[in-house]
Amino acid sequence: MNIQLNRLIFPLTLLLACLGPAGARDAGKANETLLSATSPFEDMVEYALAKNFASVEKSLAKAEAQGAAVKEALAPASAGEFDRQLQALRKVVAAREPHGVAVCAVEIFRLLLDNLDATKLEVPKEVSLLDYAGFKLHVLDAALKPDWDAMRKTVVEAAGWWKAAKPKVSEKGLRDAMESTIRGLQEAARTENLPMLHFAAQLDLDLVDVLEGHFEKKP
């Protein structure tokens, strides 16, 4: 009997040892690491679209300084994808391709958000994804040839994220402002009105800041 138990216990002990830090990963700490790591990539989108390469390079250096911690906070598959996307970003920064930098940076931003544990967040994950949507639309509307299919897809995603977040927002004025912004994005995408879409995307980004403050001040 004891031999049989030992045969069962040993593999289980070995499995737990192999899981190590990942098995015992603190989801709250991982969220904190990933959210902190989004900042340089958000900045890079703005700097790249403004063709400010000195600031792009500084932001890239900040992002790379957090790289090891980010990979520890990610699942193995996502850590590998993070490495691949970061390598692509380095190449377009070195080539000084502003739109390419913005495209790579915004997708790394999305990768980090996708790996957040929504159950451990103070600010709903959908609010952070609305932030991504605003940046993504700015990247798309800055292309030489606007990809309206991609923009419509992003607007549909943004509308879905807002639908999920809306019931959690207690301030009516804030709900109404965000609702109007989403309708503006939908109308701009439907009519392919680029200035209107750019304006509504900026409103989305501004309102995300207000939404974050709304949730952070909740008891």
LOSEMAR-130568 format. One record per atom (N, C-alpha, C, O): chain; atom name; x, y, z. Coordinates in steps of 0.02 Angstrom, whole numbers, plus 50000, padded with zeros to 5 digits. Layout:
N
  chain  atom     px     py     pz
      A    CA      X      Y      Z
...
***
This chain:
219
  chain  atom     px     py     pz
      A     N  50042  49939  50000
      A    CA  50000  50000  50000
      A     C  50043  50063  50000
      A     O  50030  50110  49962
      A     N  50095  50063  50044
      A    CA  50140  50120  50048
      A     C  50178  50131  49983
      A     O  50190  50187  49962
      A     N  50196  50076  49951
      A    CA  50231  50081  49887
      A     C  50187  50113  49834
      A     O  50209  50155  49795
      A     N  50123  50092  49835
      A    CA  50076  50121  49786
      A     C  50067  50195  49798
      A     O  50064  50235  49751
      A     N  50061  50215  49862
      A    CA  50053  50286  49878
      A     C  50114  50326  49856
      A     O  50108  50380  49828
      A     N  50173  50298  49869
      A    CA  50234  50332  49849
      A     C  50237  50342  49774
      A     O  50261  50393  49749
      A     N  50213  50292  49738
      A    CA  50213  50297  49664
      A     C  50168  50354  49641
      A     O  50181  50384  49589
      A     N  50114  50368  49678
      A    CA  50069  50423  49661
      A     C  50096  50490  49684
      A     O  50091  50540  49648
      A     N  50124  50491  49745
      A    CA  50146  50554  49775
      A     C  50206  50583  49738
      A     O  50210  50643  49727
      A     N  50253  50540  49720
      A    CA  50314  50565  49689
      A     C  50302  50604  49625
      A     O  50328  50659  49617
      A     N  50260  50577  49577
      A    CA  50247  50616  49516
      A     C  50212  50683  49531
      A     O  50226  50733  49498
      A     N  50167  50682  49581
      A    CA  50132  50744  49598
      A     C  50181  50796  49626
      A     O  50176  50855  49609
      A     N  50227  50774  49668
      A    CA  50277  50819  49696
      A     C  50321  50847  49642
      A     O  50338  50906  49641
      A     N  50340  50804  49595
      A    CA  50382  50825  49539
      A     C  50346  50876  49496
      A     O  50376  50925  49473
      A     N  50281  50865  49484
      A    CA  50241  50910  49443
      A     C  50238  50979  49476
      A     O  50246  51030  49442
      A     N  50225  50980  49542
      A    CA  50221  51044  49577
      A     C  50288  51081  49575
      A     O  50290  51142  49569
      A     N  50342  51044  49580
      A    CA  50408  51074  49578
      A     C  50422  51104  49509
      A     O  50452  51157  49503
      A     N  50399  51069  49457
      A    CA  50408  51094  49389
      A     C  50367  51156  49376
      A     O  50388  51201  49339
      A     N  50307  51158  49406
      A    CA  50265  51217  49397
      A     C  50299  51278  49426
      A     O  50296  51333  49397
      A     N  50331  51271  49483
      A    CA  50370  51323  49514
      A     C  50333  51389  49518
      A     O  50274  51390  49537
      A     N  50367  51446  49500
      A    CA  50338  51512  49506
      A     C  50275  51520  49465
      A     O  50230  51556  49486
      A     N  50272  51488  49406
      A    CA  50213  51497  49364
      A     C  50152  51468  49397
      A     O  50098  51498  49394
      A     N  50159  51410  49430
      A    CA  50102  51380  49463
      A     C  50078  51422  49521
      A     O  50018  51424  49536
      A     N  50125  51455  49555
      A    CA  50108  51496  49613
      A     C  50103  51570  49595
      A     O  50105  51612  49640
      A     N  50097  51585  49532
      A    CA  50099  51654  49508
      A     C  50045  51696  49542
      A     O  49987  51676  49545
      A     N  50065  51754  49565
      A    CA  50020  51801  49597
      A     C  49986  51841  49541
      A     O  50018  51883  49509
      A     N  49922  51829  49530
      A    CA  49886  51861  49474
      A     C  49885  51937  49483
      A     O  49890  51974  49434
      A     N  49877  51960  49545
      A    CA  49876  52032  49558
      A     C  49942  52064  49540
      A     O  49943  52118  49510
      A     N  49996  52032  49560
      A    CA  50063  52059  49544
      A     C  50076  52057  49469
      A     O  50105  52103  49441
      A     N  50054  52003  49436
      A    CA  50063  51998  49364
      A     C  50024  52054  49328
      A     O  50050  52085  49282
      A     N  49963  52067  49351
      A    CA  49924  52123  49322
      A     C  49961  52189  49329
      A     O  49965  52228  49282
      A     N  49989  52200  49389
      A    CA  50025  52262  49402
      A     C  50084  52270  49354
      A     O  50096  52324  49328
      A     N  50120  52215  49345
      A    CA  50178  52216  49299
      A     C  50157  52231  49228
      A     O  50187  52272  49194
      A     N  50104  52198  49205
      A    CA  50082  52206  49136
      A     C  50053  52275  49123
      A     O  50066  52305  49071
      A     N  50014  52301  49171
      A    CA  49986  52368  49163
      A     C  50041  52421  49162
      A     O  50038  52468  49123
      A     N  50090  52413  49205
      A    CA  50147  52460  49205
      A     C  50184  52457  49138
      A     O  50208  52508  49113
      A     N  50190  52398  49111
      A    CA  50227  52388  49048
      A     C  50191  52417  48987
      A     O  50222  52428  48936
      A     N  50125  52430  48993
      A    CA  50089  52458  48935
      A     C  50109  52530  48921
      A     O  50106  52552  48864
      A     N  50131  52566  48973
      A    CA  50143  52638  48965
      A     C  50193  52656  48910
      A     O  50178  52699  48869
      A     N  50253  52623  48908
      A    CA  50300  52641  48854
      A     C  50272  52628  48784
      A     O  50289  52664  48737
      A     N  50230  52577  48778
      A    CA  50203  52562  48711
      A     C  50148  52612  48691
      A     O  50143  52630  48633
      A     N  50108  52634  48739
      A    CA  50060  52688  48725
      A     C  50098  52750  48702
      A     O  50080  52781  48652
      A     N  50151  52767  48740
      A    CA  50191  52826  48723
      A     C  50221  52820  48654
      A     O  50223  52868  48615
      A     N  50245  52759  48638
      A    CA  50277  52748  48573
      A     C  50229  52759  48515
      A     O  50249  52785  48463
      A     N  50166  52740  48524
      A    CA  50117  52752  48471
      A     C  50113  52827  48457
      A     O  50116  52848  48399
      A     N  50106  52867  48509
      A    CA  50098  52939  48501
      A     C  50162  52969  48471
      A     O  50158  53011  48426
      A     N  50220  52949  48497
      A    CA  50283  52977  48472
      A     C  50296  52957  48400
      A     O  50320  52997  48360
      A     N  50279  52895  48383
      A    CA  50290  52872  48315
      A     C  50246  52910  48266
      A     O  50270  52931  48213
      A     N  50182  52920  48284
      A    CA  50137  52956  48239
      A     C  50158  53029  48232
      A     O  50145  53061  48181
      A     N  50192  53055  48284
      A    CA  50218  53124  48280
      A     C  50288  53126  48249
      A     O  50317  53180  48241
      A     N  50315  53067  48231
      A    CA  50382  53059  48201
      A     C  50436  53087  48247
      A     O  50485  53117  48224
      A     N  50427  53076  48312
      A    CA  50475  53097  48362
      A     C  50517  53037  48382
      A     O  50503  53003  48431
      A     N  50570  53024  48343
      A    CA  50608  52962  48353
      A     C  50653  52964  48414
      A     O  50669  52911  48442
      A     N  50673  53022  48436
      A    CA  50713  53025  48498
      A     C  50671  52998  48556
      A     O  50697  52960  48597
      A     N  50608  53018  48559
      A    CA  50564  52995  48613
      A     C  50544  52922  48602
      A     O  50535  52885  48651
      A     N  50537  52901  48539
      A    CA  50523  52830  48525
      A     C  50578  52786  48553
      A     O  50565  52735  48586
      A     N  50640  52806  48542
      A    CA  50697  52765  48565
      A     C  50701  52764  48641
      A     O  50718  52712  48670
      A     N  50684  52819  48674
      A    CA  50683  52820  48747
      A     C  50629  52774  48774
      A     O  50639  52738  48823
      A     N  50571  52775  48742
      A    CA  50516  52732  48763
      A     C  50533  52658  48751
      A     O  50516  52616  48793
      A     N  50566  52643  48696
      A    CA  50587  52575  48683
      A     C  50635  52551  48737
      A     O  50631  52494  48760
      A     N  50681  52594  48757
      A    CA  50729  52576  48810
      A     C  50692  52561  48875
      A     O  50710  52514  48910
      A     N  50641  52600  48891
      A    CA  50601  52588  48951
      A     C  50565  52521  48946
      A     O  50561  52483  48995
      A     N  50537  52508  48887
      A    CA  50501  52445  48876
      A     C  50548  52385  48884
      A     O  50531  52336  48916
      A     N  50608  52390  48856
      A    CA  50654  52334  48860
      A     C  50680  52323  48931
      A     O  50695  52267  48950
      A     N  50684  52377  48970
      A    CA  50705  52371  49040
      A     C  50655  52330  49080
      A     O  50674  52298  49130
      A     N  50592  52330  49059
      A    CA  50541  52291  49093
      A     C  50529  52222  49062
      A     O  50488  52184  49086
      A     N  50567  52207  49009
      A    CA  50555  52147  48971
      A     C  50557  52082  49011
      A     O  50513  52040  49004
      A     N  50607  52075  49054
      A    CA  50614  52013  49093
      A     C  50554  52003  49140
      A     O  50528  51948  49146
      A     N  50534  52057  49173
      A    CA  50477  52053  49219
      A     C  50412  52038  49182
      A     O  50370  52000  49206
      A     N  50406  52067  49123
      A    CA  50346  52055  49082
      A     C  50341  51982  49062
      A     O  50288  51951  49068
      A     N  50396  51953  49040
      A    CA  50395  51882  49019
      A     C  50379  51836  49078
      A     O  50347  51784  49068
      A     N  50400  51854  49137
      A    CA  50383  51813  49196
      A     C  50308  51817  49211
      A     O  50278  51770  49236
      A     N  50278  51875  49195
      A    CA  50207  51885  49209
      A     C  50162  51854  49156
      A     O  50102  51846  49166
      A     N  50191  51836  49099
      A    CA  50153  51807  49044
      A     C  50154  51731  49044
      A     O  50201  51701  49070
      A     N  50103  51701  49015
      A    CA  50105  51629  49003
      A     C  50160  51615  48951
      A     O  50176  51660  48911
      A     N  50189  51555  48951
      A    CA  50245  51541  48906
      A     C  50232  51558  48832
      A     O  50274  51587  48799
      A     N  50173  51540  48807
      A    CA  50157  51554  48737
      A     C  50156  51629  48723
      A     O  50181  51652  48672
      A     N  50127  51666  48770
      A    CA  50123  51739  48762
      A     C  50191  51771  48770
      A     O  50206  51821  48738
      A     N  50233  51742  48814
      A    CA  50301  51768  48822
      A     C  50340  51762  48757
      A     O  50378  51807  48739
      A     N  50332  51705  48723
      A    CA  50365  51696  48659
      A     C  50339  51746  48607
      A     O  50378  51773  48568
      A     N  50274  51758  48607
      A    CA  50245  51806  48560
      A     C  50269  51877  48576
      A     O  50282  51916  48531
      A     N  50275  51892  48640
      A    CA  50301  51957  48661
      A     C  50371  51967  48634
      A     O  50388  52020  48608
      A     N  50413  51916  48640
      A    CA  50482  51920  48613
      A     C  50481  51933  48538
      A     O  50519  51974  48513
      A     N  50439  51896  48502
      A    CA  50436  51904  48429
      A     C  50413  51974  48409
      A     O  50441  52005  48364
      A     N  50361  51999  48443
      A    CA  50336  52065  48427
      A     C  50386  52120  48446
      A     O  50392  52170  48411
      A     N  50421  52109  48501
      A    CA  50471  52159  48522
      A     C  50529  52161  48472
      A     O  50556  52215  48457
      A     N  50548  52103  48446
      A    CA  50600  52101  48395
      A     C  50578  52138  48331
      A     O  50618  52175  48301
      A     N  50516  52128  48311
      A    CA  50489  52165  48253
      A     C  50489  52240  48265
      A     O  50504  52279  48220
      A     N  50473  52260  48326
      A    CA  50473  52330  48344
      A     C  50543  52360  48340
      A     O  50553  52415  48314
      A     N  50592  52323  48366
      A    CA  50661  52347  48362
      A     C  50682  52361  48290
      A     O  50716  52410  48276
      A     N  50662  52316  48245
      A    CA  50681  52324  48175
      A     C  50652  52387  48143
      A     O  50687  52423  48108
      A     N  50587  52401  48156
      A    CA  50557  52460  48125
      A     C  50582  52524  48159
      A     O  50583  52577  48127
      A     N  50600  52520  48223
      A    CA  50631  52579  48255
      A     C  50698  52593  48223
      A     O  50714  52650  48207
      A     N  50738  52540  48214
      A    CA  50804  52548  48183
      A     C  50798  52574  48112
      A     O  50840  52614  48089
      A     N  50746  52553  48076
      A    CA  50735  52576  48007
      A     C  50701  52645  48005
      A     O  50692  52673  47951
      A     N  50681  52670  48063
      A    CA  50648  52735  48069
      A     C  50585  52738  48025
      A     O  50576  52784  47985
      A     N  50543  52688  48035
      A    CA  50479  52684  47999
      A     C  50423  52703  48048
      A     O  50401  52660  48087
      A     N  50401  52766  48048
      A    CA  50354  52789  48100
      A     C  50289  52750  48105
      A     O  50267  52732  48159
      A     N  50258  52736  48047
      A    CA  50195  52701  48050
      A     C  50205  52628  48070
      A     O  50164  52599  48106
      A     N  50260  52598  48048
      A    CA  50276  52530  48068
      A     C  50286  52525  48143
      A     O  50266  52476  48174
      A     N  50319  52575  48172
      A    CA  50329  52577  48244
      A     C  50262  52580  48280
      A     O  50251  52543  48328
      A     N  50218  52624  48257
      A    CA  50152  52631  48288
      A     C  50112  52566  48284
      A     O  50079  52547  48333
      A     N  50115  52532  48228
      A    CA  50079  52468  48219
      A     C  50105  52416  48268
      A     O  50066  52383  48301
      A     N  50171  52409  48272
      A    CA  50201  52359  48317
      A     C  50186  52375  48390
      A     O  50168  52331  48429
      A     N  50193  52438  48408
      A    CA  50184  52458  48478
      A     C  50112  52447  48501
      A     O  50101  52423  48556
      A     N  50064  52463  48458
      A    CA  49994  52456  48479
      A     C  49975  52382  48485
      A     O  49932  52365  48526
      A     N  50005  52339  48446
      A    CA  49989  52268  48451
      A     C  50022  52236  48513
      A     O  49994  52189  48542
      A     N  50080  52260  48533
      A    CA  50110  52236  48595
      A     C  50066  52259  48654
      A     O  50056  52222  48702
      A     N  50042  52320  48650
      A    CA  49995  52346  48700
      A     C  49936  52299  48707
      A     O  49916  52283  48763
      A     N  49907  52277  48652
      A    CA  49850  52232  48653
      A     C  49870  52163  48684
      A     O  49832  52135  48722
      A     N  49928  52139  48666
      A    CA  49951  52075  48693
      A     C  49955  52077  48769
      A     O  49934  52030  48803
      A     N  49981  52132  48796
      A    CA  49986  52138  48869
      A     C  49917  52140  48901
      A     O  49906  52109  48953
      A     N  49871  52178  48871
      A    CA  49803  52182  48898
      A     C  49768  52115  48896
      A     O  49732  52097  48943
      A     N  49777  52078  48842
      A    CA  49744  52013  48835
      A     C  49765  51964  48890
      A     O  49728  51917  48905
      A     N  49823  51975  48919
      A    CA  49849  51930  48970
      A     C  49833  51951  49041
      A     O  49856  51920  49089
      A     N  49794  52004  49050
      A    CA  49773  52025  49116
      A     C  49722  51976  49145
      A     O  49682  51948  49108
      A     N  49724  51966  49210
      A    CA  49674  51926  49244
      A     C  49618  51973  49264
      A     O  49625  52012  49311
      A     N  49562  51970  49229
      A    CA  49507  52017  49239
      A     C  49478  52014  49310
      A     O  49450  52063  49334
      A     N  49485  51957  49343
      A    CA  49455  51949  49409
      A     C  49493  51987  49463
      A     O  49468  51995  49519
      A     N  49554  52009  49447
      A    CA  49596  52042  49498
      A     C  49607  52116  49483
      A     O  49653  52147  49511
      A     N  49566  52145  49440
      A    CA  49576  52214  49419
      A     C  49530  52263  49455
      A     O  49471  52248  49466
      A     N  49557  52321  49472
      A    CA  49516  52374  49500
      A     C  49476  52409  49445
      A     O  49416  52422  49453
      A     N  49509  52423  49390
      A    CA  49477  52452  49331
      A     C  49460  52394  49284
      A     O  49504  52355  49267
      A     N  49397  52389  49262
      A    CA  49379  52333  49218
      A     C  49424  52327  49157
      A     O  49445  52377  49128
      A     N  49439  52265  49139
      A    CA  49482  52253  49081
      A     C  49455  52286  49018
      A     O  49494  52308  48975
      A     N  49389  52289  49012
      A    CA  49358  52319  48952
      A     C  49376  52393  48944
      A     O  49381  52418  48889
      A     N  49387  52427  49001
      A    CA  49406  52497  48998
      A     C  49476  52504  48967
      A     O  49488  52548  48926
      A     N  49521  52460  48988
      A    CA  49589  52461  48959
      A     C  49586  52444  48885
      A     O  49625  52471  48845
      A     N  49542  52398  48866
      A    CA  49535  52380  48795
      A     C  49506  52438  48755
      A     O  49521  52446  48696
      A     N  49463  52478  48786
      A    CA  49438  52539  48752
      A     C  49496  52587  48740
      A     O  49496  52623  48689
      A     N  49543  52589  48786
      A    CA  49603  52629  48776
      A     C  49641  52605  48715
      A     O  49661  52644  48672
      A     N  49651  52539  48712
      A    CA  49683  52509  48653
      A     C  49646  52528  48589
      A     O  49678  52545  48539
      A     N  49579  52525  48590
      A    CA  49540  52540  48530
      A     C  49554  52611  48505
      A     O  49561  52621  48445
      A     N  49558  52659  48551
      A    CA  49573  52728  48531
      A     C  49640  52734  48497
      A     O  49647  52766  48445
      A     N  49690  52702  48527
      A    CA  49758  52704  48497
      A     C  49759  52667  48430
      A     O  49790  52690  48382
      A     N  49726  52610  48428
      A    CA  49724  52570  48366
      A     C  49693  52610  48309
      A     O  49717  52609  48253
      A     N  49638  52645  48324
      A    CA  49605  52685  48272
      A     C  49649  52743  48249
      A     O  49648  52760  48190
      A     N  49686  52773  48294
      A    CA  49732  52826  48273
      A     C  49787  52798  48228
      A     O  49807  52830  48180
      A     N  49810  52737  48243
      A    CA  49861  52706  48201
      A     C  49831  52691  48132
      A     O  49863  52704  48081
      A     N  49771  52664  48130
      A    CA  49739  52647  48067
      A     C  49723  52709  48026
      A     O  49730  52708  47965
      A     N  49700  52762  48059
      A    CA  49681  52821  48019
      A     C  49742  52861  47995
      A     O  49735  52908  47955
      A     N  49801  52843  48020
      A    CA  49862  52877  47998
      A     C  49895  52842  47938
      A     O  49944  52866  47912
      A     N  49868  52785  47918
      A    CA  49897  52748  47861
      A     C  49888  52787  47797
      A     O  49841  52827  47790
      A     N  49933  52775  47750
      A    CA  49928  52810  47685
      A     C  49863  52794  47650
      A     O  49832  52837  47618
      A     N  49842  52730  47656
      A    CA  49778  52709  47628
      A     C  49736  52679  47684
      A     O  49749  52623  47704
      A     N  49688  52716  47710
      A    CA  49649  52691  47768
      A     C  49616  52624  47753
      A     O  49586  52614  47701
      A     N  49623  52578  47801
      A    CA  49592  52512  47796
      A     C  49525  52515  47834
      A     O  49523  52504  47895
      A     N  49471  52529  47799
      A    CA  49407  52538  47832
      A     C  49379  52473  47861
      A     O  49343  52475  47911
      A     N  49396  52417  47831
      A    CA  49374  52354  47860
      A     C  49405  52343  47929
      A     O  49370  52323  47976
      A     N  49469  52358  47935
      A    CA  49503  52352  48000
      A     C  49475  52402  48050
      A     O  49468  52387  48109
      A     N  49460  52462  48025
      A    CA  49432  52512  48071
      A     C  49363  52492  48095
      A     O  49346  52501  48153
      A     N  49322  52466  48049
      A    CA  49255  52444  48070
      A     C  49260  52386  48120
      A     O  49220  52383  48167
      A     N  49307  52341  48110
      A    CA  49316  52286  48157
      A     C  49334  52312  48226
      A     O  49308  52288  48276
      A     N  49378  52362  48228
      A    CA  49399  52390  48293
      A     C  49341  52426  48326
      A     O  49333  52423  48387
      A     N  49300  52461  48287
      A    CA  49242  52496  48314
      A     C  49192  52445  48343
      A     O  49163  52457  48396
      A     N  49182  52390  48308
      A    CA  49137  52337  48334
      A     C  49163  52311  48400
      A     O  49125  52301  48447
      A     N  49229  52299  48403
      A    CA  49259  52276  48466
      A     C  49248  52327  48522
      A     O  49230  52310  48578
      A     N  49261  52391  48505
      A    CA  49253  52444  48555
      A     C  49181  52447  48581
      A     O  49170  52455  48641
      A     N  49133  52440  48537
      A    CA  49062  52441  48557
      A     C  49047  52383  48604
      A     O  49010  52390  48652
      A     N  49076  52325  48590
      A    CA  49066  52267  48633
      A     C  49098  52277  48702
      A     O  49068  52258  48753
      A     N  49157  52306  48703
      A    CA  49190  52318  48768
      A     C  49151  52370  48809
      A     O  49145  52363  48869
      A     N  49125  52420  48775
      A    CA  49086  52470  48811
      A     C  49021  52439  48837
      A     O  49000  52455  48893
      A     N  48989  52397  48798
      A    CA  48927  52364  48820
      A     C  48940  52325  48885
      A     O  48897  52323  48929
      A     N  48999  52293  48889
      A    CA  49015  52254  48949
      A     C  49032  52300  49008
      A     O  49015  52283  49065
      A     N  49064  52356  48995
      A    CA  49085  52401  49049
      A     C  49029  52447  49074
      A     O  49028  52466  49132
      A     N  48984  52465  49029
      A    CA  48932  52515  49044
      A     C  48893  52502  49108
      A     O  48884  52549  49147
      A     N  48869  52441  49121
      A    CA  48829  52430  49182
      A     C  48869  52442  49247
      A     O  48839  52451  49300
      A     N  48935  52443  49242
      A    CA  48976  52453  49302
      A     C  48990  52528  49316
      A     O  49018  52545  49367
      A     N  48969  52571  49269
      A    CA  48982  52643  49276
      A     C  48921  52676  49308
      A     O  48866  52676  49279
      A     N  48929  52703  49368
      A    CA  48872  52730  49405
      A     C  48856  52802  49387
      A     O  48800  52825  49400
      A     N  48903  52839  49357
      A    CA  48891  52909  49340
      A     C  48856  52915  49272
      A     O  48884  52896  49220
      A     N  48795  52940  49274
      A    CA  48755  52944  49212
      A     C  48788  52988  49159
      A     O  48788  52970  49100
      A     N  48815  53045  49179
      A    CA  48847  53089  49130
      A     C  48904  53056  49094
      A     O  48914  53065  49034
      A     N  48942  53018  49131
      A    CA  48999  52983  49102
      A     C  48975  52928  49055
      A     O  49003  52918  49001
      A     N  48923  52892  49076
      A    CA  48894  52840  49032
      A     C  48869  52872  48967
      A     O  48882  52846  48913
      A     N  48834  52928  48973
      A    CA  48806  52960  48913
      A     C  48861  52984  48866
      A     O  48855  52978  48805
      A     N  48915  53012  48895
      A    CA  48970  53037  48854
      A     C  49004  52980  48816
      A     O  49021  52987  48757
      A     N  49014  52924  48850
      A    CA  49046  52868  48816
      A     C  48999  52837  48765
      A     O  49021  52815  48711
      A     N  48935  52835  48781
      A    CA  48885  52809  48733
      A     C  48886  52850  48669
      A     O  48883  52822  48614
      A     N  48888  52916  48676
      A    CA  48889  52961  48617
      A     C  48953  52951  48577
      A     O  48953  52953  48516
      A     N  49009  52940  48612
      A    CA  49073  52929  48578
      A     C  49071  52865  48537
      A     O  49094  52864  48480
      A     N  49043  52812  48565
      A    CA  49037  52749  48528
      A     C  48993  52758  48467
      A     O  49008  52733  48413
      A     N  48937  52794  48475
      A    CA  48894  52807  48417
      A     C  48930  52848  48364
      A     O  48921  52837  48304
      A     N  48972  52895  48386
      A    CA  49012  52934  48339
      A     C  49061  52891  48301
      A     O  49069  52899  48240
      A     N  49093  52844  48335
      A    CA  49139  52798  48302
      A     C  49101  52755  48251
      A     O  49125  52743  48196
      A     N  49042  52731  48271
      A    CA  49003  52689  48226
      A     C  48981  52727  48164
      A     O  48984  52700  48108
      A     N  48959  52788  48173
      A    CA  48938  52829  48116
      A     C  48996  52845  48070
      A     O  48990  52843  48009
      A     N  49054  52862  48100
      A    CA  49113  52878  48061
      A     C  49136  52817  48020
      A     O  49155  52824  47962
      A     N  49134  52758  48051
      A    CA  49153  52697  48016
      A     C  49104  52680  47960
      A     O  49123  52658  47906
      A     N  49040  52692  47974
      A    CA  48988  52677  47924
      A     C  48995  52721  47863
      A     O  48990  52698  47806
      A     N  49007  52786  47875
      A    CA  49010  52835  47820
      A     C  49081  52846  47794
      A     O  49092  52884  47747
      A     N  49130  52811  47824
      A    CA  49201  52817  47806
      A     C  49222  52891  47809
      A     O  49253  52917  47763
      A     N  49206  52921  47865
      A    CA  49224  52992  47878
      A     C  49285  52992  47923
      A     O  49280  52983  47984
      A     N  49344  53002  47892
      A    CA  49407  52995  47929
      A     C  49416  53049  47983
      A     O  49435  53032  48039
      A     N  49404  53113  47969
      A    CA  49411  53163  48022
      A     C  49365  53150  48082
      A     O  49384  53159  48140
      A     N  49303  53129  48068
      A    CA  49256  53113  48121
      A     C  49281  53053  48162
      A     O  49276  53054  48224
      A     N  49307  53003  48129
      A    CA  49332  52944  48164
      A     C  49392  52963  48208
      A     O  49396  52940  48265
      A     N  49437  53004  48182
      A    CA  49495  53025  48221
      A     C  49473  53064  48283
      A     O  49499  53052  48338
      A     N  49425  53108  48275
      A    CA  49399  53148  48331
      A     C  49366  53104  48383
      A     O  49378  53112  48443
      A     N  49324  53057  48361
      A    CA  49290  53013  48408
      A     C  49339  52967  48443
      A     O  49330  52951  48502
      A     N  49392  52945  48408
      A    CA  49443  52903  48440
      A     C  49479  52942  48494
      A     O  49496  52914  48547
      A     N  49491  53006  48482
      A    CA  49524  53047  48534
      A     C  49478  53056  48594
      A     O  49501  53055  48651
      A     N  49413  53066  48581
      A    CA  49365  53070  48636
      A     C  49366  53005  48677
      A     O  49363  53007  48739
      A     N  49369  52949  48642
      A    CA  49373  52885  48677
      A     C  49433  52883  48723
      A     O  49427  52862  48781
      A     N  49491  52904  48699
      A    CA  49552  52904  48740
      A     C  49544  52950  48800
      A     O  49564  52932  48856
      A     N  49515  53008  48789
      A    CA  49506  53056  48844
      A     C  49457  53028  48896
      A     O  49468  53036  48956
      A     N  49404  52997  48873
      A    CA  49353  52971  48919
      A     C  49378  52909  48956
      A     O  49356  52896  49012
      A     N  49424  52872  48927
      A    CA  49453  52815  48962
      A     C  49489  52840  49025
      A     O  49485  52808  49078
      A     N  49524  52897  49019
      A    CA  49557  52925  49078
      A     C  49506  52940  49133
      A     O  49519  52928  49192
      A     N  49448  52966  49114
      A    CA  49395  52982  49162
      A     C  49366  52918  49191
      A     O  49353  52914  49251
      A     N  49356  52868  49149
      A    CA  49330  52804  49172
      A     C  49378  52771  49223
      A     O  49356  52744  49273
      A     N  49442  52774  49208
      A    CA  49490  52746  49255
      A     C  49487  52780  49323
      A     O  49488  52748  49375
      A     N  49481  52847  49322
      A    CA  49474  52884  49384
      A     C  49410  52866  49421
      A     O  49409  52863  49482
      A     N  49357  52854  49383
      A    CA  49292  52836  49412
      A     C  49298  52770  49451
      A     O  49272  52765  49507
      A     N  49331  52721  49422
      A    CA  49337  52657  49455
      A     C  49389  52658  49511
      A     O  49381  52623  49562
      A     N  49441  52697  49503
      A    CA  49494  52700  49554
      A     C  49470  52733  49618
      A     O  49496  52719  49672
      A     N  49420  52779  49613
      A    CA  49397  52814  49673
      A     C  49340  52777  49707
      A     O  49318  52796  49762
      A     N  49316  52723  49676
      A    CA  49262  52684  49707
      A     C  49287  52651  49771
      A     O  49344  52628  49774
      A     N  49244  52649  49825
      A    CA  49265  52618  49888
      A     C  49276  52543  49878
      A     O  49294  52508  49926
***
